[in-house]
Amino acid sequence: MPELSNNEAGRGFTHVYTATYEDLQTIGNGGQLTIATIPAGGAVEMVGVYESVAFAGTTSLVIDVGTSTGDPDEFIDALDVDAMSAPVFNTGDAFTGNQSQPVGGTNTAASVILEVTDAAIASATAGEIVIGLRIVDLGQFA
């Protein structure tokens, strides 16, 4: 996931990853993909998911976003994309009710991972999600 330019980042996100149904088919059921990196001295302020194109051909698409390869759910946890009626933000295990401070702070760089769970993902014929992150980087001032 590329870092956004200053003009783009002014809209509230520093990193954006867009995944079509074909991208998710490539990742596969139970598969994971690194979509961003939290730099050393950094943290995540916000993660949001928007279903920009409705999924067709599957009704069981669930995604997680986080840093733990075994269960990456720190930022977005078990999001049922098919049931979304509006964008979803900060539902992961590391975010707790109305949290305003960054989470996932790290002294070493850490991967942000997208995990796909959908036994029928190969049957999808349409769909797209947009995942936005706001990553802060105090390490840049060290």
N, C-alpha and C positions, 0 to 999 in steps of 0.2 A: 504494500500500500504506500503510495507516494505521500510525502508530506506536502501539505497545501502551501501555496504561495501566501505572502502577507495579505494580499487583497482577498483571497479566498478564505483564509483563516479568520478574517474580520467578521465572518458570519457565525462564529462560535465554535467551529471545529478545527482541529489541526490536521486530522487524518480522516479520509473517507475511503471505504472499500465498497464497491458495487459488485454484487454477485448475481448472475442470471441463473436460471434453472440448469443451464448447461454447465456452468461453473460448479454448481452444487453437485451435479451428477459426476463430475470429474473428481471432486473431493470424496464422494461416496458415503454410503450409510456407515456411520461410526467413524468417518474420516475427519482429519483435522488439517487446517492450513494456517500458517502464520500470516496475519494480515497487517501487523504493525510491530514496532519495537518501542518499548518504554526505555529511554536512555538512562544510564547511570545517573542517579540524583533526580530522577523523574518520578511522576505519578500520573494517575488518570483521574480527571475531574468528572467526566461525563462520557457515557456510551449510550447511543440511541440507535434503534433499528426502525426502518420504514419500509413497508412492503409497497414498492413503487409500481409493480405490475403484479396483479393477482396470480397466484399459482393455480395451475390446472393440471390434472392428471394425478394428483396426490392430495391427500387430506391429513397427512400425519407428519408434516415437516416441523421439526423442533430444532432450534439452534441454541448453542451456548457460546459465550465469549468470555475469555479470561486468560490467565497466565499458567495454570497448572495443566501439564500435559495429560495427566490421568483423568482430570475432570475440570475442564476450563470454564468455570461458572462464576468467577469472581465479579464480573461486570454485567453479564446477561445470563440468567439461569433458566433453562428449560422453557424457552419462549416458543409457544405454539404459533408459528407464523400464520398458519391457515385460519386461526381464530382471531387474528389481529383486526381491530376496527379502527385503530389510530396508531401513530408511532409510539414505541415503548422505550423508556429510558431507565437506566440504573436499577435493574431488577436483580442483580447478582448478589451472591453471598457476601461480598465485601461491602456493598452498599446497604446501609440500614436506614430505616425510616427517616425521610426528609434530610438526609445527610448532605451537608454543604461542603465538606472538606474532601480533598483528593484521597483516593485509595490506591493500593497497589504500589506504594512507594518502594523504591529499590536502590541499593548501592551499586548494583551491577545491572547492565542492560537485561531486559526481560522481554520475551516474545509475547505478543497478544495473539491468542489462538481462537479461530472459529472452528467449532465442532458441529457437524451435521448429523442428525439422527432422523432417518426416514427410510423404512424398509422399502418404500415404493418410489424412492427418488428417481430411479431409472425410468419410471413411467411418466414423469413430469413432462408437460408439453409447453408450458409457459410459466413465467414468474420471474421476479427480480426483487432483491432486497438491497437496501442501502444501509451500511453501518457507519455511523459517524463517531469519532472519538475526539475528546479534547485532552491532550497530553501536555502536562506542564514539565519543564526541564530546568530545574535549578542548577543542574550540573554544568550548564552552558556558561555559568558565571564563575565557576571555580578556576 
